[in-house]
Amino acid sequence: MKKIAFALLLVPGFASAQVSFTYGFSFGPGAFLGFNTSGDPINITAGSQPIGAGPAVHTFFTDDLSGLGGPATWGTQTLLPGTTTSDAMRLTFDLPLSFVSIEASDFGADDDVLSLWAYDGPEGTGNLVGSHVLSRSSSMQILDVQTLFVASSSYNIRSIRFSGVGINNVNNVYFDNLSMRAVPEPATSAALGLGVAALLRRRRKA
C-alpha cells in the first residue's frame, strides 16, 4: 500500500513547492533488518539497531491486519517493530522535512506509551526538533488509531525515532501511514513549478 500526494505550496524563504508523501510500509511480509525506500519522492532509510549498539537487535516485521479488523487505510501491510527492548525505531530522510507523522494502534491487551521524536541530524542524532508522547490505556483498540506528529517551521527534520512500549517494557504496537512534508531539491522544485505552470496555461486556454 503506497499513497503519493504532491502538495504544491509556496514555502516562505524557499520560494519552492513542498512535496507531501505517505508511506504505507508495503515492502512485503516477513522480517527485515532495516529497509530503504529508494526511488520514492522522499527516500527513507531505516536503522536496524539502537544508537551505540553492536550487533543489530531490531527487526522490522509487517503483518496483515485487514482480516483482523484493522483500519482500511492501513491496507494489508502494517509495521510491527518486533524488538526485545524498548529502544525506538529510527528512520532517516534524504530531504529536510517540515512535518512528519505516524499512526499507531493496538489490540487493547495492555497499556501503551506512544512516542515520536524528531531530530535535525541523521539516525536520531543532532538537536531535538520536537516530540509527541501519548499514554494510552488498554482500552485502545485496533480501530482507535492515534496519530503522533512533529512540525517544524525551520524545515530541519532529518530523522525520527518512534516507539510504542507496552507489556514487559518492549515495543508491541502497530504502526502505519508515515506521512512527510519536505522541501524538494532545486531541480525537483523547478520541474514541479513547470508542471504547475503548464496546468495553469491549459486552464486559461479552456
Secondary structure, 3 states (H helix, E strand, C coil): CEEECCCCCCCCCCCCCCEEEEECCCCCCEEECCCECCCCCCCEEEECCCCCCCCCCCEEEEECCHHHCCCHHHCCCEEEEECCCCCCEEEEEEEEEEEEEEEEECCCCCCEEEEEEEECCHHHCCCEEEEEEEEECCCCCCCCCEEEEEECCCCCEEEEEEEEECHHHCECCEEEEEEEEECCCHHHHHHHHHHHHHHHHHHHHC
